[in-house]
């Protein structure tokens, strides 16, 4: 993936694999001033005023090429719930209050920007192409350990297939998240993830009944199991826990942190 810096100072990542416009935000380039949210916090309820969050969203949109009002980004609940959305849903979660919650979206409509929030969990952006190589649908997925155990990214693939895609023409970019070397969990979490891992080497043993799952690698396995070819999957490899100058991290900052947003939309 490439790290880009926009003219307004916003830093973000893009995958060279995806053709659909998209971006994985970093924490750099916004107006948040508190030490724990400086500077591109993109979520309410983290200590910034709402107007600051909206202005940060505007700056990110200016950098990545989307209108802030086009974003849908609902409260996330660590589920496997993926919604099919469209232009009618634009603004929900940022500009319009909502009583809905989910952890992923699919759409084939132009004019709506799909957004998932993370600060250690795995953001995954999916693009489906038709037989002519043109983007025909996109998806955005938030996958923490619970979402990974529930194979939420497979629900995203299923949603794209439901819109006419085939797995061999779906492309995935797995964004920055906490690395396996930094993500210590207990035996209950390991047991939940083993149905995905199936002994395929993505959960390392620690000491005293502790384990180190690689969430990005586990989600890659799920995508392969869904029928995506290996060459259709791009994994960022940057660790949000290690790269403190670039990313917020829930674990590193002990919960007192800002939030990244990852977006994708139809060209």
C-alpha positions, 0 to 999 in steps of 0.5 A: 500500500502507498502512504499519501499526503494530501495538499491539506496535510491529511495522510492516508493509505491506498491500495494499488490493487483496488480501482474503486476510490478508497482510503484508509485514514491515519491520525495525521492532518486534522484539527483535534488538539487533545493529546489522545485525539491529535489530530485526525480523530474521525469519531464522536465521543472520543473527547472532541467537539462534534464540530471538530469531528465533522471538520476532520471528516471534511478534511479527509473527504477533501483529501480522498475525494468524497463528500462528507455528507455522502458517508454512512458510518453507523455505530459498530457492535462487533457483529457479523451484520452487513447492510446493503445500503444506498444513497438514501442512507447518506449521512447516517451516523455523522449528519443524521442520528440513527438507531441502527448498528452494524459492522459492514456495508455493501452497495452498488449505488454511486454517490454513497461512501461506505465508512468503517471506524477502527483503532486496532481492529481490521478495516477491510475494503472490497471491490467487485468487478464485472466481466469487463473489469469495471467496478460494479459493487463495493463493501467496507467491513470492520472486523475485530476478533469477534467479527473475525470469529464470526467471519464477517468479511465472508458476509461482505463477500456474500453481499457482493455476490448477491449484487451479481459479483463472482468471488474470482472478480472480488478484490480486497484490501486489508488495512492497518490494524494491530499486528499479531506480535502485539495482540495478546489474548486469552484462551477463550479468544483463541478458541473462538478464532480457531474455527477460522485458523484451523491450525493454519499458523495464524495464532502464535503461542505465548506464555501462561495460557496467552496467545497472539492471533494475527487478525489480518492473516486470519481475515485473509484466510477467510477471503481465500476460503470464500474463493478469492484468488491469492493475488486479489488480496492486498494486506497492509502490514502496518501495525497500529500498536507499533506505529504511534505517529501514524495511528490511534491504538486502543491497546497502546493508548489504553482506551483513551484515543481517537479513531481512524475511518476507512472509506470506499465508494463507487467511481 
